[in-house]
Amino acid sequence: MSASTQSVAFDTPAREKAADAFGMWVFAGSEAMLFGAIMLVFFVARVSYGPAFAAASKHLSLTLGAVNTAVLITSSLTMALAHFHADAGRWRAAVWTLMATALLGAVFLVIKGTEYAMEFHEGIAPVLGAPFAFSGPDPVHAAFFFSLYFAMTALHGLHLTCGILVIVGLLALSRGADPSSRARRVQAVGLYWHFVDIVWVFLFPVLYLINR
Amino acid sequence: MSEIRKLAVAYAALLLLLVLTVGSSFIDLGGFNSGLNLAIAAAKAAIIAVLFMHLAAAGTLPRLAVAAAGLWLAILFGLTLAGQWGGAS
């Protein structure tokens, strides 16, 4: 039993690292089924009610959506840097880049929350019993667009919140851990973070960029 | 340092693609806007998967997981859309 594997199930650290990565990829694949199904619902509805969805999409803030995409891409860069530093045994640098990643995730959530507040104020949030008033054509299917928008972005926001909590937990618990298990933890949370970024990369054009 | 350079190139490419996708939405491409946006999103996803998630260097198993996810999504989308447009609707 090598001392450098955390679990007794593995002979070598390399096998443990590979198993961790494989587990995270399978998890990301199962998450892709969840997001894929709701994207499919959106896609079929968009094909069926094109004009209503296009008119509704114009009420989202393209500026805030684009800024948020840039914020999330930047957080993926800092997460990749954290993985790079943790792999090389530079834990202090890894801690700083992980904190930057969690902070950028929080910035994303604040901007998203601002958008939600604007949409509730405008009366185009048909969720939580809020009043819905849409002046464009076909308000029934516009309401369907906004329902899907809130479902998809809230599900994504929930995933991002979990990612931030896991980073905070990792930083709190990995203080005394040995370098190889720290590196594996950063790798695992990094794979999750990048997956959540990829989800947003698809959500942004699908929701914000319909026939501008 | 080459790893840092790789990450910087990936980041620059992702931001460039973001500018492209937002910019293209202001030009009327006559029905090709959505297709272009999805193609750009797929390119961004590929950059993140290969350069940030090290998919190419991670061995066979992660690629198998991605291929399995892709297969099931293809069945999900393929059969639904075949029923939507090819069926007796």
Interface residues (C-beta under 8 A of the other chain):
Chain A: A18 A21 F22 W25 V26 A28 G29 S30 A32 M33 G36 A37 L40 F43 V44 V47 L62 A66 T69 A70 I73 T74 S76 L77 M79 A80 L81 F84 G190 L191 H194 F195 D197 I198 V201 F202 F204 P205 V206 L209 I210 N211 R212
Chain B: E3 I4 L7 A10 Y11 L14 L15 L18 T21 V22 S25 F26 N33 S34 N37 L38 I40 A41 K44 A45 I48 A49 L51 F52 M53 A58 G59 L61 P62 A65 V66 A68 A69 W72 L73 L76 F77 T80 L81 Q84
